[in-house]
Amino acid sequence: MRGKKIDTEFLTNFISQCIEKSFITPDQMIVVAQNEINEIEKIIKQAEDLKIRRGKLLDVVCHFKKPIKNNKEEIKILSLFQISYPHICKFICDQLKEKPKTKDQLTSADFSEYDINFCIKQLSEHKVINKSGHLYLRGEMYNDYVKCIS
């Protein structure tokens, strides 16, 4: 203990507590201190064991947690934000919500035929809609796109 400062306030309080419990001699106080040290070491060992268990439990949580979308899916979704005229595309998607439609059924007096054709082309390229014969229907990215524009 040479060169190490002693916490005199702690020492005074410890001696006072020992005297209150009828431990008067230095040997008795050493036994009390040693017993408390042993209890603290047990608690520290338990904490270390719990820390190891915690790490293993975190592994379990990571293993069973729902997988996060991979980067390829995120890139696909990001590409949907590049589609021009989202208000016209939303109109087209809303039309296809219930059932497939022909190109004539997708027209509107509010939008030019050129804009409708352009948006159909974009939505087809991004797999938001598909064409089957003369009908347009929802594609594999339809739900993702509708979430983006809603």
C-alpha positions, 0 to 999 in steps of 0.5 A, a space after each residue: 500500500 506504499 504510495 497509494 492514498 487511503 480513503 480516510 473517510 471510508 476507513 473511518 466509516 468502516 471502523 465505525 460500522 464494525 464497532 457498532 456490530 461489536 467487532 472491536 479488534 483489528 483482527 475482527 475488522 480484517 475478517 469482516 473486510 475479507 468476508 465483504 471482499 469475498 461477497 463482492 468477488 462472487 457478485 463480480 463473477 456472477 456479473 461476468 457470467 451474465 455478461 457472457 450469457 447476454 452476448 449469447 442471447 444477443 446472438 439468438 436474437 440476431 439469428 431469429 430476427 426478421 432479415 433486413 432487406 438486402 441492398 439489392 431490394 433497397 436499390 430497386 425501391 430507390 429506383 422507383 423514386 426516379 419515375 417522372 410524373 408521380 401524380 399521373 403514375 398514381 392515377 394509373 396505379 389507382 386504376 389497376 388497383 381493382 382489376 386489369 385495364 386496357 390502355 383506353 381505360 387508363 386514359 383521362 381528360 386530365 392528362 395528355 395521351 403522350 403523358 399517359 403513354 410515357 408513364 405507362 412505359 416508365 411503370 413497365 420498365 420499373 416492373 410496377 405494371 405489366 402488359 398481358 395481351 391488351 390488358 395492363 395489370 399490377 407488376 411485382 413492384 406495384 405494392 412497393 411503388 404504391 407505398 412510395 407515392 402514398 
